[in-house]
Amino acid sequence: IIIIFIVITFGGLLVLSSFLGKIPENPVGTVGNTGGNLYNNGLFCENEGQVFFANPYDYNSLYSMNPDESDVKKLTTVGVKSINAAGKYVYYYQDDVGKGSGLGYAIKTTGIYRMSKNGNKIECLKKVPALNMNLIDNFIYYQHLGEESGLTLDKVSIDKSFEETALEGIMSPASAANSSIYYAHQEDNFLLYTYDTRTGMNSLLWNHKVYNPIYHTDGYIYFMDVENNYQIHRYNPATGEDQTLTYDRVENFNVYDNCIYYQKFSQTSPALMRMFTDGSNAEVVAYGNFENINLTSQYAYYTEYGSATPVYHQSLWGPVNPSVFMPQATK
């Protein structure tokens, strides 16, 4: 009887341990960050009332804060980018430990990581060099540069129990919606394609040259038009409508809610601009050349071209009054 009791108890503890350690599945349609943020290195990510960001004043260590920039907390001591979040976890690409300290610094590994939102339970999902990554449903999709295979779209499950190559060739998983990836097919002249992550079907969506397509919640796909001097356009897959939003040549851009921020190319007066998603109310935010345009529900964040610091922030739709963003950890 004692032996049976011990076996049952031990078995129960194993089952309980397995249950407690199980990573909950995400709802179908989950996407880890916006396409616009991920095209801009994924340095900010807003999820369920929290903003996770790479702090360039602290070697790009991962921090969290409220959308209004209060309650700033330091979560890691390593450099991160391609930040994604869903459920109880944050996912990120660890690419540089800089001059940090602690366990992450001692290990000094590059790869894809999962971490609980409070900064505990860090798990490496894959030690691999990746150009960018996106959480789609229950897999991290990432561009992998193999020594022999070249660039491929690979995936690893959030519990790291399964991994495989999804597609051969160059494609960015940055823009996703409804379990599909929308991308410019570089091997097919930058035409707009979709990849259904559920079925593995890869298909031409529109016979038009696009760059950095972003599927938005309003049903439009926003993109830089390769055939028209890289102006910002939007395309409606349901109706086939192609609408020009700006006649400026654009270097990079981002879309959030009803707002677009973009870098206007000009030999004499380059500027960071913003406008509504229908192209109206275009105005200058700041003169100069800027990059790393990341948007949250309350702020736009950006840096001068070629510089990681300072980081500037501007109220997403408030009066134009950019200032330096200097986060100070409260804990």
N, C-alpha and C positions, 0 to 999 in steps of 0.2 A: 504493500500500500504506500509506504514511504517513497519507494522508487517511482511508482506511478505518479504520485503527487509532485515529485521533483521534476519528472519529465514534462508533466502538464504545465507546471509553473514556468519552467524554462522555455517551453514552446510558446506559452502565452506572452512571455517577455520578448521573445524574438518577433512575434507578430506585432506587438505593441511598438517595439522599436522600429520595425519596418514601416508601420503606419505613420508614426510621428516623423520619420525621416523622408516620407514621400513628398515630392514636389507637386502641389495641386495644379491641375490642368487649367489653362486659360480659356475663356469663352471663345468660341469661333468668331473670327473677325478681329481678334486682338492685334494691335500694331503697337510697337514699342516706342516710337517717336514719329514726329512729322517728317515728311519727305524733305521739306525745306530746311529743317534743322540738320538732318543727316547729310544733305548735300554740303552743308556748311560745317562739317566735321563733328556734328552731334555734340556740341559743347554744353548745351542746355536741354533739359527734358522735363516737361511738366506732366505729372500723373497724380490723380486723386488728391489734389490740394497740396502737393509738394513739388518743388522745383529742385532737380538734381543738376549740378553743374561742375565743370572742370575749372578749378581756380588757378589761373596762370600766375598769380602772385605767390602761390605755394606749389610750384612745380606741377601744375595741372592736377593736383590731388582732388578727389571727389568730395564735394560738399553738398549739403541740402539746405533749403530755406523755404519759407512760405512764398507764395506768388508775389506778395507785397515787399519781399526782401527782408522780412523779419525772421528771427529765430534761426540764425545761420549756424550750421553744425558741420564739423569736419568728420568725414567718414573713412577716408583712406589716406595713406601716405605715399601713394603711387600715382603716376601720371595716367590719365584716362582720356578717352574720346569715344565717339559713337555710342553715347549713353542712351539706353533704353530702359523702360520701366513698365511693369504690369503686375497686378496682384500684390504679393508681399515682397517682390524682389526688384532689384535694379540689375541691369546687365550692361556691361561695358567692355571696351577693348583697352587692355593695359599695354601701353606702348613705350613708356619711359618712366623709370623711377627717379630720374633726375638726381637731386641731392637729398632725397627724403631719408627717413630713418624708420626703424621698426622692422617687423617681420617681412612686410612686402619688399622693403629695400634689400633685406638679406637674401631673399629668394631670387629676386630680380628675374622674373619670367615674363615673357611676352605672350599674350593670348587673350582668349575670350573668358570673361568671368561672370559669375552670378553672386549677388550679395543681398542679404536681407536689407530692407530699407533703413534699419536702424544702425547699419554698419557692422553687424555681426554675421557669422556663418558665411564666410567668403569661400567660394568653390570655383576652381578653374575648370571650365567646361572643355576647353581645347587649347593646348599650347601650339599656336599656329600664327604666322604672320597674316594679317587680314587688312585689306584696304578700307573697307567699310562694312557695316553690319546692321541688320534690322531684325527685331523680334516680330515674327509673324505667327500667330496662334501659339504653338508650343515648340517652335524651332527658331534658332538663330540662323539666319541666312547671311552669308558673308562671302566677299570676293577673296579668293585664295590664290596666291601667286606661288605655284609649285615650281621646283627646279626643273622638272622634266615636262610636266603637264601644261605649264603656262597658267594663264588666268582661268579659273573656273568658279562657278557659283556653287558653294558647298553649304551644307546645313548640319547642325548638331542640335539634338533635342535639349530642352531646358533641364532635364535630369541627367544629361550626357549618356543616356543608355543607347542612343542610336545616332549614327552619322553617315553621310554619304555625299557624293557629288551630285548635284541636281541638274546642272547644265554646264556644258563646255563653252568657253568663250568669255568675252568681256561684257558684263552687264552689272549694273548697280541695283542692289535690292532696296535702295533708299525710299522709294515711293511705293506704298502698298495700301490696299483697301480690299475688303471682302475676300481675304485670303488669296489675293492676286498681286503680282508685282507688275508695275507699269514702268517700262524702261526704253531708252533709245538703243536700238540694236546696232552696235558699232560695226559689226561685220556685214550688216545689210544697210549700209549708207545712212545710219542714224534714223531709220524709220521707227515708228512707234509700235512696240510690241507689248503683249501681256503674257505673263507666265502664271498659270493656275497652280498654286502650291498643293492643292488637294489632289488634282488629277495628273499633274506633271505635263499638261498640255501647254505648248508654247506657240503663240499665234500672232500674226500681223493684225494690229488693231486699226491702223491708219497709214496709208501710203504717203507719208509726209515726213520731212526731216525735222527732228526735234532735238533739243538739248535740255537735260535736267528736267524731264517731265514730272509734275507733281499732281497726283490725283487728290482733289480737295473734297471736303465734306459737302460742298454744294453741287457735286456731280460733274464739275468741269475738270479738265486736265490743263494745268497752267504750264507753260514751257517757253524756252527761248527758241525763236524760230530761225533755224539754220538757213532757210531759204530767203529770209527777209531781214538780213543784217542783225540777227540776234535780238530782235524786238520781242517783248513779252506778248504772247498770244494766249488765248484759252480756247480749248476745243471741247465741244459737247458730244460725247460718244453716242448719245441717244438720238440726236438730231443731225449730227454731222456739221454743225455750225463751227466755223473758225473765226474768232473775233480778235482784232488787233486792239491791244490795251495801251500800248505806248509806242511812239515812233523813235524813241531813244534807243541807241545800241546799248545793250545791257551786258555787264560783266558777270554778275551773279544776283540772285534774288531769293526771296522767301515769302511764303503765304501763310497767314494765320487768320482764322475767322473771316472777316470781310476786308482784310488789310493786306497789302503787298508792300514790302520794302525791297528796293533794288538799287544796285550800284550803276549809275549812269556813266557810260564812257564818253569822254570828251577830252580833246587835246588841250583845251583852254580852261574849261570849268567843270571838271568831273565832280560828281556829287552823289551822296546817298539820298535817295528819294523815297517817298511813300505815296500811296494812292489807294483808293477803294478797289475791290476786286473787279469792278466793271470798268476800270480805267479812269474814273473821274477823280477830281480833287487832287491831282498830282502836285506835290510841293517838296521843296528841299528840306531835308533834315540837317545835313551838314555838308559843307563843301570839302572835297578831297577824295582820296581813293580809300575805300574800306572793304573789308572782307569779314568772314566768320559771322555772318548775319544770322543770329538765332533769335527766335521769337517765342514768348510765352503769352499767357492771357493778359498780362499787364504791362510787359516791357519788351522793347527791342534791345538786343545786345550786339555789339560789333566792335571791331578793332581796325586800326589803320593798316593798310596793306603792308604785309611783310613784318608786322610787329604783333607780338602776343600781348603786350601791355602798352599803354593802359587799355582797359576794357571800358567802352562807353555804354551808357544806357539812356533810353529815351522812352517815356510813356508811350504805349502802343498807339493811342489815339489822342493823347493829351496835347496841349500846346507844345510847339517845337522848342525844346529847351534841353538839349543833350548835356550830360555831365559824366564825370568819371565814376564808374562803379567800383567801390572798394569794400568788399564783404569782410565783416569782422565776426569771427566765430564767437558765439555766446556760450558754447559748452565744449 
